[in-house]
C-alpha cells in the first residue's frame, strides 16, 4: 500500500487510530444503516476496546525480535539522541500538563443544573396507535397468555430480549447492561419491586412500543433513551418480551381489577 507506513512504530499508531475511528464512529452508526437499533457507546467501553487493540498491537510487534527492535527505535531516539533534545523538552512539559489537566477535569465541581426528578410510572394513554392500528390500552390483557404455549412465548421473548435489550437492561434484568452507564437516567431494573411488579402488562407493552419518544409531554422533561420498538418488533414479539420480563424477574403482572382497586398509576 502506497500510504501505509513501513516502520512498525507508525504501523502500530495507524492501527490504533483506525481502531479508535471504527469504535467511536463505526460501531454506533453502522447498525442503523443496516436497520438495527443502536445506542451511544460509553467512554468506559471505548477505553476497554482501545486497550484490547493496544494489547494486540504490542503482541504483534513483539513476536519478532527484529520488528521489536525497530518498534523501540523511535522511543530510544527521543530519549537518548542529542538532536531529539527539543522533542524531549516539549514532552517533559506537555505530558505533566496533560495529566494535570485530566486530573483537574475529574475533580473540578460541576456547574450543571441538578438532574430533574424522574416519574417512574407516567400516566398511560387510554389508547395508542401501533403500526397504523389503534390499540385500546385500558383493560387490555396480554393475549399470548391465553393463546398457545406460555413456555414457547417465554422462549421467543427471551431470544428477542437478548438480541435487543441486553446491552442496556442487563443479563440479570437489573438495568446494568454494558451500555447502561452511558445513559442518564440509567435503564430501569425489572428486578426492582417498584417497576414492572406494580404495572399491568398493557402498560409495559405501551412503554416498549413507544419508548422514550412516546412519553406524554405534560410529564416532561423526559430523559429516557428507550427507542420506539414498534419500529422493529411486531405486536406479538413485544407481548412475548413482556412475558419473559415477568417470568424471568419472578414478578406477577397486576390486573386491571387491581388497578381499579388501587387507583391509576
C-alpha positions as CSV (number, residue, x, y, z in Angstrom):
1,X,0.0,0.0,0.0
2,X,1.4,3.4,-1.0
3,X,0.3,5.3,2.0
4,X,0.9,2.5,4.6
5,X,3.9,3.3,6.8
6,X,6.9,0.9,6.7
7,X,8.1,1.3,10.2
8,X,6.5,-0.9,12.9
9,X,6.0,2.0,15.3
10,X,4.0,4.0,12.8
11,X,2.1,0.9,11.6
12,X,1.0,0.4,15.2
13,X,0.0,4.0,15.5
14,X,-2.0,3.7,12.3
15,X,-3.8,0.6,13.6
16,X,-4.7,2.3,16.9
17,X,-6.1,5.4,15.0
18,X,-8.2,3.2,12.7
19,X,-9.4,1.2,15.7
20,X,-10.5,4.4,17.5
21,X,-12.3,5.7,14.5
22,X,-14.1,2.4,14.0
23,X,-15.1,2.1,17.6
24,X,-16.3,5.7,18.0
25,X,-17.7,6.4,14.5
26,X,-18.3,2.9,13.0
27,X,-20.0,0.9,15.7
28,X,-22.7,3.4,16.7
29,X,-23.6,4.4,13.2
30,X,-23.3,1.1,11.2
31,X,-26.2,-0.7,12.8
32,X,-28.8,2.0,11.9
33,X,-27.7,1.7,8.3
34,X,-28.5,-2.0,8.5
35,X,-31.8,-1.3,10.1
36,X,-30.6,-2.4,13.6
37,X,-31.2,-0.1,16.6
38,X,-28.1,1.2,18.2
39,X,-27.1,3.2,21.3
40,X,-24.2,5.5,22.3
41,X,-21.1,3.8,23.4
42,X,-19.9,4.8,26.9
43,X,-16.4,6.1,27.3
44,X,-15.6,3.1,29.6
45,X,-16.3,0.7,26.7
46,X,-14.2,2.8,24.3
47,X,-11.3,2.6,26.7
48,X,-11.8,-1.1,27.1
49,X,-11.8,-1.7,23.3
50,X,-8.8,0.6,22.8
51,X,-6.8,-1.3,25.5
52,X,-7.7,-4.5,23.7
53,X,-6.4,-3.0,20.4
54,X,-3.2,-1.8,22.1
55,X,-2.5,-5.3,23.5
56,X,-3.0,-6.7,20.1
57,X,-0.5,-4.2,18.6
58,X,2.1,-4.9,21.3
59,X,1.7,-8.7,20.8
60,X,2.3,-8.2,17.0
61,X,5.4,-6.0,17.3
62,X,7.0,-8.2,20.0
63,X,6.6,-11.6,18.3
64,X,9.6,-10.9,16.1
65,X,13.0,-9.7,17.5
66,X,13.8,-7.5,14.5
67,X,10.4,-5.9,14.4
68,X,10.6,-5.3,18.2
69,X,13.9,-3.5,17.9
70,X,12.5,-1.4,15.0
71,X,9.4,-0.6,17.1
72,X,11.5,0.6,20.0
73,X,13.9,2.7,17.9
74,X,11.8,5.9,17.9
75,X,11.5,5.8,21.7
76,X,15.2,5.3,22.1
77,X,16.0,8.1,19.7
78,X,13.7,10.6,21.6
79,X,15.1,9.6,24.9
80,X,18.9,9.5,24.0
81,X,19.8,11.3,20.8
82,X,21.1,14.8,21.2
83,X,19.2,16.1,18.1
84,X,15.9,15.0,19.7
85,X,16.5,17.1,22.8
86,X,13.9,19.7,21.8
87,X,11.3,17.0,21.5
88,X,12.3,15.6,24.9
89,X,11.8,19.1,26.5
90,X,8.4,19.5,24.9
91,X,7.3,16.1,26.1
92,X,8.6,16.9,29.6
93,X,6.3,19.9,29.7
94,X,3.3,18.6,27.7
95,X,2.9,15.2,29.4
96,X,2.7,16.5,33.0
97,X,0.4,19.4,31.8
98,X,-1.9,16.9,30.1
99,X,-2.1,14.7,33.2
100,X,-2.8,17.7,35.3
101,X,-5.5,18.9,33.0
102,X,-7.2,15.5,33.1
103,X,-6.9,15.3,36.9
104,X,-8.4,18.8,37.2
105,X,-11.3,17.9,34.9
106,X,-12.1,14.9,37.1
107,X,-12.1,16.8,40.4
108,X,-13.4,20.2,39.5
109,X,-17.0,21.0,40.7
110,X,-19.8,20.8,38.1
111,X,-21.8,23.9,37.3
112,X,-24.6,21.9,35.6
113,X,-28.1,22.2,36.9
114,X,-29.1,19.3,39.1
115,X,-30.9,16.5,37.3
116,X,-34.7,16.7,37.1
117,X,-36.8,14.2,39.1
118,X,-37.9,11.2,37.0
119,X,-41.5,10.0,37.1
120,X,-41.1,6.2,37.0
121,X,-44.7,5.5,36.0
122,X,-46.2,8.2,33.8
123,X,-49.9,8.1,33.3
124,X,-50.7,5.7,30.3
125,X,-53.0,6.8,27.5
126,X,-56.3,5.1,27.1
127,X,-55.3,4.0,23.5
128,X,-52.3,4.1,21.3
129,X,-51.6,3.8,17.5
130,X,-49.4,0.8,16.9
131,X,-48.0,0.4,13.4
132,X,-51.1,2.3,12.0
133,X,-53.7,0.4,14.0
134,X,-55.4,1.7,17.2
135,X,-55.0,-0.4,20.3
136,X,-57.0,0.2,23.4
137,X,-54.7,0.1,26.4
138,X,-57.3,0.5,29.1
139,X,-58.5,-3.0,30.2
140,X,-56.1,-4.8,27.8
141,X,-54.5,-8.1,28.9
142,X,-51.7,-9.9,27.3
143,X,-53.3,-12.0,24.5
144,X,-50.5,-14.5,24.4
145,X,-51.3,-15.8,27.9
146,X,-54.4,-17.4,26.5
147,X,-53.0,-18.4,23.2
148,X,-50.5,-21.1,22.6
149,X,-47.9,-22.4,24.9
150,X,-46.6,-20.0,27.6
151,X,-43.2,-21.7,27.5
152,X,-42.9,-21.1,23.8
153,X,-43.8,-17.4,24.2
154,X,-41.2,-17.2,27.1
155,X,-38.5,-18.6,24.8
156,X,-39.4,-16.3,22.0
157,X,-39.4,-13.3,24.4
158,X,-36.1,-14.5,25.8
159,X,-34.5,-14.6,22.3
160,X,-35.8,-11.1,21.5
161,X,-34.6,-9.7,24.8
162,X,-31.1,-11.0,24.5
163,X,-30.9,-9.7,20.9
164,X,-32.2,-6.2,21.5
165,X,-32.4,-5.3,25.2
166,X,-29.5,-7.0,26.9
167,X,-26.9,-4.2,26.3
168,X,-29.0,-1.7,28.3
169,X,-31.1,-3.6,30.8
170,X,-28.5,-6.3,31.5
171,X,-28.3,-10.0,31.7
172,X,-29.9,-10.0,35.1
173,X,-32.6,-7.6,34.2
174,X,-31.2,-5.2,36.7
175,X,-30.6,-2.2,34.4
176,X,-26.8,-2.7,34.5
177,X,-26.1,-3.7,30.9
178,X,-22.8,-2.8,29.1
179,X,-24.2,0.5,27.8
180,X,-26.2,1.4,30.9
181,X,-23.5,3.8,32.3
182,X,-23.8,5.8,29.1
183,X,-27.3,7.0,29.9
184,X,-28.7,9.4,32.5
185,X,-31.0,8.2,33.9
186,X,-29.8,4.6,33.6
187,X,-32.2,1.9,32.2
188,X,-34.8,0.6,34.6
189,X,-34.2,-2.5,36.7
190,X,-37.0,-5.0,36.2
191,X,-35.9,-6.7,39.4
192,X,-37.0,-3.6,41.4
193,X,-40.3,-4.1,43.1
194,X,-41.2,-0.5,42.1
195,X,-41.2,-1.2,38.3
196,X,-43.0,-3.9,36.4
197,X,-44.3,-5.6,39.6
198,X,-46.5,-2.5,40.0
199,X,-47.7,-2.5,36.5
200,X,-50.2,-4.2,34.2
201,X,-48.8,-5.8,31.1
202,X,-50.5,-3.4,28.8
203,X,-48.6,-0.5,30.5
204,X,-45.3,-2.4,29.7
205,X,-46.5,-3.0,26.2
206,X,-47.1,0.7,25.7
207,X,-43.7,1.7,27.1
208,X,-41.8,-0.8,25.0
209,X,-43.8,0.1,21.8
210,X,-43.5,3.8,22.1
211,X,-40.2,4.1,24.1
212,X,-38.9,7.4,25.4
213,X,-40.1,9.3,22.4
214,X,-43.7,8.4,23.2
215,X,-43.8,9.6,26.8
216,X,-46.5,12.2,27.4
217,X,-45.5,15.9,27.1
218,X,-47.3,17.0,30.2
219,X,-44.9,14.9,32.4
220,X,-41.7,16.3,30.8
221,X,-38.9,16.8,30.6
222,X,-38.2,13.1,29.9
223,X,-34.7,11.8,29.5
224,X,-35.4,8.2,28.6
225,X,-33.2,6.8,25.8
226,X,-35.6,4.0,25.2
227,X,-36.2,3.6,21.4
228,X,-39.7,3.1,20.0
229,X,-39.6,-0.7,19.5
230,X,-42.8,-0.7,17.4
231,X,-40.4,0.2,14.5
232,X,-38.5,-3.0,14.9
233,X,-40.8,-5.6,16.6
234,X,-44.3,-6.9,15.9
235,X,-47.1,-6.8,18.4
236,X,-46.8,-10.4,19.4
237,X,-43.0,-10.1,19.8
238,X,-43.5,-7.2,22.3
239,X,-46.1,-9.3,24.2
240,X,-43.6,-12.2,24.2
241,X,-40.9,-10.0,25.6
242,X,-43.3,-8.8,28.3
243,X,-44.0,-12.4,29.3
244,X,-40.2,-13.1,29.5
245,X,-39.7,-10.0,31.7
246,X,-42.2,-11.0,34.3
247,X,-41.3,-14.7,34.3
248,X,-37.5,-14.1,34.4
249,X,-37.9,-11.4,37.1
250,X,-40.2,-13.6,39.2
251,X,-42.9,-10.9,39.2
252,X,-46.6,-11.2,38.7
253,X,-48.3,-8.5,36.5
254,X,-51.1,-6.5,38.0
255,X,-54.5,-7.0,36.6
256,X,-56.9,-4.2,35.7
257,X,-59.1,-5.2,38.7
258,X,-56.1,-4.4,40.9
259,X,-55.6,-1.1,39.1
260,X,-59.2,-0.2,39.7
261,X,-58.9,-1.0,43.4
262,X,-55.6,0.7,44.0
263,X,-56.1,3.7,41.7
264,X,-54.4,4.7,38.5
265,X,-50.6,4.7,38.1
